[in-house]
């Protein structure tokens, strides 16, 4: 069970960071970032499996892969922005974290415009003239 390993790593890193934080706050922060990166690396294989399955489902359903890839990119932007914002918050930089979140939202809107336009065109095409 991978979740037990992930939670175990997270808890160990948390306890170590709390102990180290009193003496060396910079090392505690680096430990926190390192643990977060390790967890992310651990999940990369699972993420690639999910992407493969979704692309296969889209191919079987005759859905244009461009739309599926765009949605996957949007999800990736959301996760990466959240990860970066959480690291900035852990470092006590709430203002930078909010800017990272804003940038993620803007990039998601930019990526979503082609999909939204196709949906609108489809709806307009279904309406009687």
Secondary structure per residue as TSV (DSSP state, phi and psi in degrees):
chain	resnum	aa	ss	phi	psi
A	1	X	-	360.0	111.4
A	2	X	H	-66.1	-31.5
A	3	X	H	-64.1	-33.0
A	4	X	H	-66.1	-40.4
A	5	X	H	-65.0	-42.9
A	6	X	H	-65.3	-47.4
A	7	X	H	-64.7	-40.4
A	8	X	H	-60.3	-46.0
A	9	X	H	-61.2	-43.0
A	10	X	H	-63.2	-43.6
A	11	X	H	-68.1	-41.7
A	12	X	H	-62.4	-44.5
A	13	X	H	-63.6	-37.5
A	14	X	H	-64.2	-48.1
A	15	X	H	-64.2	-42.2
A	16	X	H	-63.5	-41.0
A	17	X	H	-63.9	-39.1
A	18	X	H	-64.2	-39.3
A	19	X	H	-70.7	-43.7
A	20	X	H	-74.1	-27.1
A	21	X	H	-59.3	-32.5
A	22	X	T	-67.0	-36.0
A	23	X	T	-93.9	-46.2
A	24	X	-	-136.4	87.8
A	25	X	H	-61.1	-30.9
A	26	X	H	-66.2	-41.6
A	27	X	H	-66.7	-35.3
A	28	X	H	-63.0	-42.4
A	29	X	H	-64.8	-44.5
A	30	X	H	-62.1	-37.8
A	31	X	H	-62.9	-41.5
A	32	X	H	-63.8	-45.2
A	33	X	H	-64.2	-44.1
A	34	X	H	-60.3	-43.3
A	35	X	H	-63.6	-41.3
A	36	X	H	-62.8	-41.6
A	37	X	H	-66.6	-40.4
A	38	X	H	-61.2	-43.2
A	39	X	H	-63.6	-41.9
A	40	X	H	-63.0	-44.1
A	41	X	H	-62.8	-38.6
A	42	X	H	-60.7	-33.5
A	43	X	H	-87.4	-11.2
A	44	X	H	-58.2	-41.7
A	45	X	H	-61.4	-41.5
A	46	X	H	-66.7	-38.9
A	47	X	H	-64.1	-40.8
A	48	X	H	-66.4	-34.3
A	49	X	H	-63.0	-43.8
A	50	X	H	-62.6	-43.8
A	51	X	H	-61.7	-43.7
A	52	X	H	-60.5	-43.7
A	53	X	H	-65.2	-42.2
A	54	X	H	-65.2	-40.1
A	55	X	H	-65.6	-37.6
A	56	X	H	-65.8	-42.7
A	57	X	H	-62.3	-42.3
A	58	X	H	-64.6	-38.7
A	59	X	H	-65.9	-42.5
A	60	X	H	-65.8	-30.4
A	61	X	T	-90.6	5.9
A	62	X	T	57.3	39.2
A	63	X	-	-95.0	137.5
A	64	X	-	-59.7	124.5
A	65	X	H	-64.5	-20.1
A	66	X	H	-61.2	-40.6
A	67	X	H	-69.0	-41.2
A	68	X	H	-65.1	-43.8
A	69	X	H	-63.3	-37.7
A	70	X	H	-64.7	-43.1
A	71	X	H	-64.1	-40.4
A	72	X	H	-64.8	-37.9
A	73	X	H	-64.5	-39.8
A	74	X	H	-61.8	-44.7
A	75	X	H	-62.8	-40.9
A	76	X	H	-62.2	-42.6
A	77	X	H	-60.3	-43.3
A	78	X	H	-61.9	-45.9
A	79	X	H	-66.4	-43.4
A	80	X	H	-66.9	-41.4
A	81	X	H	-63.0	-41.8
A	82	X	H	-63.3	-43.0
A	83	X	H	-61.1	-47.4
A	84	X	H	-64.2	-40.5
A	85	X	H	-65.4	-39.1
A	86	X	H	-66.1	-37.6
A	87	X	H	-65.0	-42.5
A	88	X	H	-63.4	-39.8
A	89	X	H	-64.6	-40.3
A	90	X	H	-61.5	-31.1
A	91	X	T	-83.5	1.0
A	92	X	T	82.0	18.7
A	93	X	-	-109.5	70.3
A	94	X	H	-62.3	-35.4
A	95	X	H	-65.7	-42.9
A	96	X	H	-66.7	-38.6
A	97	X	H	-60.2	-42.6
A	98	X	H	-67.2	-32.4
A	99	X	H	-69.6	-37.5
A	100	X	H	-62.7	-44.2
A	101	X	H	-62.8	-41.4
A	102	X	H	-62.3	-44.6
A	103	X	H	-60.9	-41.2
A	104	X	H	-61.0	-43.1
A	105	X	H	-65.3	-41.3
A	106	X	H	-64.8	-44.8
A	107	X	H	-64.3	-35.9
A	108	X	H	-64.2	-42.9
A	109	X	H	-62.0	-42.4
A	110	X	H	-61.7	-43.2
A	111	X	H	-68.5	-28.9
A	112	X	H	-81.9	-17.3
A	113	X	H	-55.6	-46.6
A	114	X	H	-61.3	-37.6
A	115	X	H	-68.9	-42.5
A	116	X	H	-61.8	-40.7
A	117	X	H	-65.9	-37.4
A	118	X	H	-65.5	-40.4
A	119	X	H	-63.3	-44.6
A	120	X	H	-63.6	-44.0
A	121	X	H	-61.2	-39.1
A	122	X	H	-65.7	-43.7
A	123	X	H	-63.3	-43.6
A	124	X	H	-63.3	-38.0
A	125	X	H	-66.1	-27.6
A	126	X	H	-80.2	-22.1
A	127	X	S	-73.8	140.5
A	128	X	-	-69.7	143.0
A	129	X	-	-87.7	360.0
